[in-house]
Amino acid sequence: MKVIGSFFLAILVFCSFDSSAQEKPITPNQNSVRPIDEADIHYRARLWRRMDLNEKINQPFFSMNNEISKYIVDWVKAGVLTPYSNDSLQTKLTPAAFVENLKMEETAGEGELSDAERAAGFGAEVAKDTKKGDAKTDGADDGWGGAKATATPGTPAKDDFDAKPVVSSVAYYFPKELSILEIKEDAVIDRKRSRLYFDIQALTLIIPASKTKAGFDKPVASFRYKDVYKLFRSNPNCIWYNSDNEMQHKNMADAFDLRLFQARIIKKGNAENKYLTDLFSGDKEGLLMSQQLEYKLLELEHEMWEN
């Protein structure tokens, strides 16, 4: 009887352990293209990288009429790609708000007053002078040696050969000007396979500081990399251009998987949420720390194979 009782007790303990283990299932990362089981993650570090598409190593993503920024903008306008306000991927942007972010800051015509200047009263005196000028010029020399005739009903209108063309007051950035991508990713060491993986979470399209009036980078929108990855796969025209061998063009999804780009680390997850340049007081120190972080990640992967 004691043996039977201990047997049933063992079964009850096993069942209770199994049920408790199933009470709290671990949800995989919804933003990962290839999610890794959370129980197998030995190490994780959140990284932000800056990818300059004008750098020579990154130019295959930025070939003429085949820019990665062009595809992203076109997909948003077509309604097949969802933009977000930042790389936390929580707040969605409407296509209209996305297009508004692409508007240039100085879009008024040359010499045209802004809305704030008009509200302050500027330009009223110009309008008065224009009205007075119509009366003063009646009978004046028209430049051809004779007096200007007073307009009468039935007289043909004067040709406006010297009139300047009407310039649109709205202008937008071209895809070729959107040359900065910010990559948010996780550096993950899988203890089951003893390998380091870079799991890209989001891409942020940025207008470089050289193209903005304030002289600072201007984020346009962020995108879930998983969504962009699927669109790369579905579009054979999204090619990573191989200048050395044009028979070996690759899809941009494959190029990201193979890490055929250069993007230096600009931020690592920290309590203050600061960039490396802010943490280490200077661009030079931030660049050195970026390189040290790369080496540390390689060392962590290497140490997984040591006895």
C-alpha positions, 0 to 999 in steps of 0.5 A: 500500500505504501508503494502504491501511495507513493506512486500516486503521489509522484503522479500528482507532483508531476501533473502539478508541475506540468500544469504550473509550467503551462500556466505562463507560456512565453510569447515569442517576439512578434517583431522578429522575422525568425523568433528564438525561443525565449528559454534558449536566449543566453544573452540579449543586447538592444542596439541602434545602428546608423546606416548611411546609404551614401557610403560606398559599401551601402550604395548597392541599397541605393542604386539609381531608381532602385533606392530602398527609400523609394520602395518604402515611400511608395509602399506607404503611399500604396497603403501596403506598409504601415508607418509608425511615429517611432521605433517603439512601433506603438503609434501608427501614422496615417499615410497623410501624416507620413507625406506631411513629414516628407514636406520640405521646411522652406516651400514658399516661393522666392520672396513670398511671405510666410503665414506668420509674417502675413498675420503680423501685418507685413505685406499690406503696404505692398498691396497698397502700392500695387493698387496705386501703381495701376493709376500712376502708370496710365499714360506713362511710357510703355518702353517702346517710345510711346505713351501707354494707352488706357485700356478700354472695353474690347481692347486685347489684353497685354501679353505677359511675356515677362511674367514669372511662372507660378511656383508651387508653394509645396515641395517634398523630399526626393527618395534620393535625399532620404539617405539615412536608415536607423536600424533597431535590432537585438544582438542575441546569443542562442545557447542551444546553437551557441551562435550570435544572431542579429534580430532586426526589429525596426527601420527608421527613415531619416532626412539627413542634417545636411538637407534640413533647415535646422541642421539636425537629422529629421526622422520621417517614420519607423517601420516594422522590419518584419513587414518590410522583409515580406515586401522585399521578398514579394518584389523581385525588383528590390535588388541589392545591386552587385557592381562587381558581378551583375549576375549576382544581384541579390534581393534586399531581404537576402542582403540584410540576412547576409549583413551586406551593409555597414552601420555603426552602433550609435546606441546600446540599451541603457537606463538613461536612454542616451546615445554613445556620444552623450554617454562618453562626451564626444563624437570621437569617444562615441565612435571608439566605444562603438567599435569596442561594443562590436569586439565585445559581441564577437568575444561573447560568441567566441567564449561560448565555444571555450571549455 
